[in-house]
Amino acid sequence: MIRLQNINLTPPEDIQQLANNHAIAVNLGDTFPYPYKIEDATTFLDLATNGSLGNVFGIYENNTFVGCCSLIPQYDVYRINAEIGYWIGEPYWGKGYATEVVRLLIKFAFEELDLLRIYAKIYEYNIGSMKVLEKTGFEKEAIIKSSVIKEGQIVDEHLYSIRKK
């Protein structure tokens, strides 16, 4: 069973051990470094503590840290929205954890934060994440052509969203 807990309760060593993986970094923005050092985990925890990263959670199966997730509430006229983000450590891929995490974040966003819309931006090659979003009720709104440069390659970004019913 998956549970979310305050990321600040997660030791930086646990984060660094799973995050130091090119297969994860390639699907995230360049602010997620690779290689991922212990100093990067410490900086990440500092930013999460001061609220700079929105609502950030550690993902746990029982007492085992398996990844991170977040909801970043938007501001001004976009304040009814939040951007969702998540990564699961590679040893835990294919077990349905990401799908369960997204369902928990949807519930939190709509019931606790009283938001009306959640969105995600996915690189064109991250088919697994697209499937997770589609399984949890997200719809593809757009393909934003040639909008991202990742590792020297220009790629499309797929915009997904789900709205509160």
MOZI-V166894 format. One record per residue. N is the residue number from 1. PSI is psi in degrees with one decimal (999 if undefined). OMEGA is omega in degrees with one decimal (none if undefined). D_FIRST is the distance of its C-alpha to the first C-alpha in Angstrom with 1 decimal. Layout:
N PSI OMEGA D_FIRST
N PSI OMEGA D_FIRST
This chain:
1 133.4 -178.6 0.0
2 141.8 171.7 3.8
3 154.0 177.4 6.7
4 138.7 174.7 10.3
5 159.3 178.8 13.0
6 126.5 -176.9 16.7
7 -24.8 -177.9 17.6
8 -13.8 177.4 20.5
9 -0.9 -178.4 18.5
10 127.0 177.8 17.7
11 139.8 179.4 20.6
12 -29.9 179.2 22.7
13 -37.1 179.0 22.8
14 -42.0 178.8 19.0
15 -49.8 -177.8 19.6
16 -41.8 -177.3 22.8
17 -43.0 -179.7 21.6
18 -35.2 -174.2 19.2
19 -21.7 -178.6 21.4
20 70.4 -173.5 24.5
21 118.7 -178.9 24.2
22 -34.3 -179.2 26.6
23 -23.3 174.4 24.3
24 -49.8 -174.9 22.3
25 -34.4 -176.7 25.5
26 -20.4 -179.0 27.3
27 0.9 -176.7 25.0
28 168.2 178.6 25.4
29 164.1 -178.1 28.5
30 -10.4 173.5 30.9
31 -14.8 173.6 30.0
32 104.1 -171.2 27.0
33 156.3 168.9 29.2
34 126.7 -1.0 29.4
35 153.5 -177.8 29.8
36 111.8 -175.2 27.4
37 166.9 178.3 28.8
38 -35.0 178.0 27.7
39 -33.9 177.5 30.1
40 -40.6 178.2 28.3
41 -40.8 178.8 25.0
42 -44.1 177.3 27.1
43 -44.2 177.6 28.8
44 -46.8 180.0 25.6
45 -37.8 176.6 24.3
46 -44.7 179.5 27.8
47 -38.7 178.3 27.7
48 -38.0 -179.5 24.3
49 -39.9 -177.3 25.6
50 3.9 174.7 28.8
51 3.8 -177.7 27.1
52 -20.7 -173.9 28.7
53 12.2 -178.6 25.5
54 -144.4 179.7 24.3
55 108.1 -174.7 20.9
56 134.3 -177.9 19.0
57 147.7 166.0 15.4
58 142.5 178.0 13.7
59 126.9 -177.1 10.4
60 139.5 165.4 8.2
61 113.9 -170.0 5.6
62 -117.3 179.6 6.6
63 14.9 -178.3 10.2
64 124.7 176.5 10.7
65 126.2 -178.2 12.1
66 -6.2 179.0 11.6
67 -170.5 -178.6 13.8
68 155.2 174.5 15.4
69 162.3 -179.2 15.9
70 159.2 167.8 18.7
71 124.0 179.7 20.7
72 98.7 177.4 24.4
73 141.0 179.0 26.4
74 175.5 -174.7 29.8
75 174.6 -179.4 33.1
76 -133.8 -175.7 36.5
77 -11.5 179.3 36.8
78 10.5 -172.0 33.3
79 -8.5 175.8 31.6
80 2.3 -176.2 29.8
81 157.7 167.3 27.8
82 147.0 173.3 25.1
83 132.6 178.9 24.3
84 145.1 175.4 20.7
85 151.2 -179.9 19.9
86 151.3 167.7 17.0
87 143.8 179.0 16.9
88 136.6 176.5 14.5
89 140.0 -173.7 15.9
90 -36.7 178.4 17.6
91 -14.6 -176.0 16.1
92 7.9 178.6 12.7
93 151.5 174.0 14.6
94 12.2 -178.6 14.5
95 5.0 178.7 10.8
96 5.4 -177.3 10.3
97 -43.5 -177.9 8.7
98 -42.1 178.7 12.0
99 -44.8 179.5 12.1
100 -40.7 179.1 8.9
101 -45.8 -179.6 10.4
102 -40.6 177.6 13.8
103 -41.6 178.2 12.9
104 -40.3 179.6 11.7
105 -36.8 176.2 14.9
106 -48.5 179.8 17.1
107 -45.5 179.6 16.3
108 -45.8 -177.3 17.0
109 -44.4 -175.1 20.2
110 -35.2 -176.0 21.6
111 -41.5 -175.9 20.9
112 -41.2 -177.8 21.1
113 -11.1 179.8 23.4
114 38.7 176.7 25.3
115 163.6 -179.7 25.7
116 -17.9 -175.9 27.1
117 139.8 174.4 26.2
118 139.3 178.9 23.7
119 161.2 177.5 24.9
120 146.2 175.3 24.1
121 121.6 -173.3 26.7
122 133.0 177.3 25.9
123 147.8 -172.1 28.4
124 -27.7 -176.1 29.9
125 -3.7 -177.8 28.6
126 67.5 -176.3 24.9
127 -37.3 179.9 24.4
128 -44.0 179.9 20.7
129 -36.2 176.1 20.0
130 -41.7 179.8 22.5
131 -39.5 177.3 20.6
132 -48.5 -178.3 17.3
133 -43.2 -179.6 19.4
134 -38.2 178.1 21.3
135 -28.5 -175.9 18.3
136 9.8 173.0 17.2
137 0.4 176.2 20.8
138 149.2 175.8 22.5
139 144.4 175.4 26.1
140 122.0 179.2 28.3
141 -34.8 -173.6 31.1
142 158.7 165.9 33.1
143 117.5 -178.2 33.7
144 106.7 -171.0 35.4
145 136.3 173.1 37.8
146 46.7 -174.4 38.4
147 -7.8 -174.3 36.7
148 142.4 168.4 34.9
149 120.1 -179.3 36.2
150 121.2 -178.9 33.7
151 41.4 176.0 35.0
152 -0.7 -179.3 38.4
153 136.4 174.4 37.4
154 125.7 -177.7 37.9
155 159.8 174.6 35.0
156 155.4 176.1 34.2
157 133.6 179.7 31.4
158 126.0 -178.9 29.5
159 121.0 178.7 28.9
160 151.6 174.2 26.1
161 160.9 171.8 25.5
162 142.0 -178.4 24.0
163 146.8 177.4 25.8
164 135.4 -179.1 25.0
165 999 none 26.3
